[in-house]
């Protein structure tokens, strides 16, 4: 009898038990990641005046720089939403445009370079 045939004669596949181990491992990793995301609080930075916002917008457009925008929106626990980051494409009377995202002026708390 060959070594290969002997191996498969004695080998016992754990089947479902093995699959459940993989599932448990993936599930634990996902829960850990979710816990980190939910419990990361972002500090609210001071709100800029309208003139300060306009100055930062002009500088970002003139120098073609990426910006981060902190929105003036909080969740039920009072945490600020994650910053919107990217290239400032332009603006109009209603919103700022960062990439393909339109951000209404009344939701902007802070803009930084």
KALIN-V952732 format. One record per pair of residues at least 24 apart in sequence whose C-alpha atoms are under 7 Angstrom apart, sorted by the first residue. I is the first residue (numbers start at 1). J is the second residue. D is the distance in Angstrom with one decimal. If there is no record, write none. Layout:
# KALIN-V952732
{{I/J/D} {I/J/D}}
This chain:
# KALIN-V952732
{{41/79/5.8} {42/79/6.2} {42/80/5.7} {42/82/6.9} {43/80/6.8} {44/80/6.1} {47/109/5.1} {47/110/5.7} {48/109/6.6} {48/110/5.7} {53/111/6.5} {56/111/6.8} {56/112/6.9} {60/88/6.8} {60/113/7.0} {61/88/6.6} {65/113/6.9} {66/113/6.2} {67/111/6.7} {67/112/5.5} {67/113/4.6} {68/111/5.8} {68/112/5.3} {68/113/6.4} {69/108/6.8} {69/110/5.7} {69/111/4.6} {69/112/6.5} {70/108/6.3} {70/109/5.5} {70/110/5.1} {70/111/6.5} {71/107/5.4} {71/108/4.7} {71/109/5.1} {72/107/5.1} {72/108/5.6} {72/109/4.8} {73/107/6.8}}
